[in-house]
Amino acid sequence: MKRVGNLPGPAPQLDLFGDDRPRTIVDTPAWPDLPAETRATLTGLMARLIIEHADGSRAGSTREAGHDL
């Protein structure tokens, strides 16, 4: 696999809740830079989200039928 040296860095993140602060774009933190507790919480939440989505996507599921267009 060939690695390209000019890959972009982390995607910029907009400050959506800073009405009284200057609007700036900040870099998102790298995964290893996050505290271990935060990584564990995010991993658990993502796993739960994926499992709940998979459960709701099964044939015959009426759980999200109201959201169909």
C-alpha beads as a LAMMPS data file, in Angstrom:
LAMMPS data file: protein, C-alpha beads

69 atoms
68 bonds

1 atom types
1 bond types

-500.0 500.0 xlo xhi
-500.0 500.0 ylo yhi
-500.0 500.0 zlo zhi

Masses

1 110.0

Atoms # bond

1 1 1 0.000 0.000 0.000
2 1 1 1.411 3.377 -0.987
3 1 1 1.092 6.250 1.486
4 1 1 0.595 9.789 0.209
5 1 1 2.422 12.490 2.148
6 1 1 -0.023 15.328 1.489
7 1 1 -3.134 13.869 3.132
8 1 1 -5.304 16.428 4.919
9 1 1 -5.185 16.640 8.700
10 1 1 -8.170 16.347 11.036
11 1 1 -11.382 17.924 9.780
12 1 1 -12.087 21.372 11.233
13 1 1 -14.933 21.597 13.726
14 1 1 -17.268 24.576 13.971
15 1 1 -18.093 26.038 17.374
16 1 1 -21.895 25.809 17.248
17 1 1 -22.609 26.955 20.807
18 1 1 -20.415 30.028 21.134
19 1 1 -22.815 32.873 20.375
20 1 1 -20.915 35.296 22.601
21 1 1 -17.477 33.995 21.635
22 1 1 -15.639 34.673 18.403
23 1 1 -16.550 32.116 15.751
24 1 1 -13.486 30.017 15.152
25 1 1 -12.761 26.699 13.528
26 1 1 -10.810 24.333 15.745
27 1 1 -9.185 21.007 14.959
28 1 1 -10.867 17.930 16.326
29 1 1 -8.706 16.015 18.796
30 1 1 -7.032 12.828 17.625
31 1 1 -8.492 9.621 19.092
32 1 1 -5.330 8.768 21.110
33 1 1 -5.349 12.280 22.605
34 1 1 -8.759 11.755 24.203
35 1 1 -8.850 10.565 27.832
36 1 1 -9.303 6.784 28.233
37 1 1 -12.671 7.289 29.950
38 1 1 -13.942 9.364 27.025
39 1 1 -12.772 6.773 24.478
40 1 1 -14.472 3.975 26.462
41 1 1 -17.720 5.955 26.713
42 1 1 -17.732 6.796 23.008
43 1 1 -16.960 3.200 22.055
44 1 1 -19.837 1.952 24.205
45 1 1 -22.259 4.518 22.796
46 1 1 -21.286 3.744 19.201
47 1 1 -21.669 0.000 19.801
48 1 1 -25.116 0.597 21.307
49 1 1 -26.119 2.806 18.383
50 1 1 -25.025 0.190 15.834
51 1 1 -26.786 -2.650 17.681
52 1 1 -30.012 -0.657 18.086
53 1 1 -29.902 0.314 14.420
54 1 1 -29.375 -3.305 13.376
55 1 1 -32.277 -4.411 15.590
56 1 1 -34.538 -1.756 14.072
57 1 1 -33.549 -2.658 10.516
58 1 1 -34.759 -6.249 10.673
59 1 1 -37.532 -7.277 8.300
60 1 1 -40.983 -6.765 9.779
61 1 1 -39.845 -4.145 12.259
62 1 1 -42.463 -1.447 12.861
63 1 1 -40.308 0.503 15.296
64 1 1 -39.444 3.260 12.806
65 1 1 -42.257 2.771 10.327
66 1 1 -43.609 6.242 11.132
67 1 1 -40.451 7.842 9.743
68 1 1 -40.863 6.394 6.245
69 1 1 -41.733 8.876 3.512

Bonds

1 1 1 2
2 1 2 3
3 1 3 4
4 1 4 5
5 1 5 6
6 1 6 7
7 1 7 8
8 1 8 9
9 1 9 10
10 1 10 11
11 1 11 12
12 1 12 13
13 1 13 14
14 1 14 15
15 1 15 16
16 1 16 17
17 1 17 18
18 1 18 19
19 1 19 20
20 1 20 21
21 1 21 22
22 1 22 23
23 1 23 24
24 1 24 25
25 1 25 26
26 1 26 27
27 1 27 28
28 1 28 29
29 1 29 30
30 1 30 31
31 1 31 32
32 1 32 33
33 1 33 34
34 1 34 35
35 1 35 36
36 1 36 37
37 1 37 38
38 1 38 39
39 1 39 40
40 1 40 41
41 1 41 42
42 1 42 43
43 1 43 44
44 1 44 45
45 1 45 46
46 1 46 47
47 1 47 48
48 1 48 49
49 1 49 50
50 1 50 51
51 1 51 52
52 1 52 53
53 1 53 54
54 1 54 55
55 1 55 56
56 1 56 57
57 1 57 58
58 1 58 59
59 1 59 60
60 1 60 61
61 1 61 62
62 1 62 63
63 1 63 64
64 1 64 65
65 1 65 66
66 1 66 67
67 1 67 68
68 1 68 69
